[in-house]
Amino acid sequence: MFGRSVEKPSPGRKTAFLAATATISVFLIAALIAAWSVFYAPGPQAREGESTIVTLPSGAGVNAIAANLKAAGVIRSTDMFKAAATLTGADRRLRAGEYEVPSGASLRSVIILLVDGKVVRHYVTLPEGWSSAQAVDILMRQPLLTGPVDETPEEGSLWPETYEISRGETRAAVIARMRRARDENLERLWATRGPNSVVRTRDEAMILASIVEKETGVAAERPRVAAVFSNRLRSGMRLESDPTIVYGITQGRPLGRGLRRSEIDRHTDWNTYQIDGLPPTPIANPGGDAIAAVLNPPVSDELFFVADGTGGHVFARTYPEHLANVARWRAIERQRAGLPPEAAPAAPAADPATGLPPGVEVPPGAQVIRVPQAGAPAPAAPAAAQ
């Protein structure tokens, strides 16, 4: 049997191999240390302010995301970002959206931000009782939104709510969402309409609810106010609601002052001091509580209400009760304005010849009998005939 000789590495070659391995190891360690330091080291400073806003479009891959981040100035190297995202497994979990990256954020912090989906969230609020014209004003003041509003939405067609919006979203799209929300919520509430409601259609519900919404800012009063207006409609009385006068003048914008007597007396399609029943459209966009109140008003015989000086109202069943409440409210108004209490109106002076108030005519041949006032001195006895 013949053996085969095996050449043993010479000591020099072995030394060279070990030296090369050591060198490679040193380079690998150095590279890992460098990568580690880049991963955790502070990133670029924001070009303006304390942070940078960057938007990552939906469906973007790692390459596009890296390019957007580099263009925005929040990372230094697209290659380092892609390598770090791949090595950490984050490349499959990066989320689209708008991000606010703090100035000097490390590569690690940026990746965590994108994986967690901590996007910037923006909101716009349409308050209850605001008109459609005011809703357009709100949207036009939002710099994140784009596009025009070609036409003011119909009054009462928008649902008062807080909506989340995205940068670049169109104003028309937000209005469409507000309309859908109104339709969905109105359908839900309409299904709860009770037998004491005077409204026969959804449109009537929105009109009356808008008046209730504008009459009181106290949520607990809305059912009671709705009951008053429902009672007035049943009895054929006019609603006589001040906010309907304002709407007829401004079409949904604040008047900025008190009403004038001439405006109360002026006829508009919405002035419920001058028209019977409901106006042709809502005067605002009412919220759910006001709509629910007109769909299920409490049983009541109250027909009047007036401010009570505390932000709420005092209610009355009869006109004399209401007049007394109005007098108290007028006194509060005078006190707040620094005016003295209003004196009771003085009785007109009597005619010295007849003792009658001015303007009262005595028919020919009639005899005037003077009756002493209570507490007045008795008339002197007539002198004896001479």
Beta strands, then each sheet from edge to edge (+ up, - down):
strand 1: 51-56
strand 2: 97-102
strand 3: 122-125
strand 4: 162-165
strand 5: 304-307
strand 6: 313-316
sheet 1: 1+ 2-
sheet 2: 3+ 4-
sheet 3: 5+ 6-
end
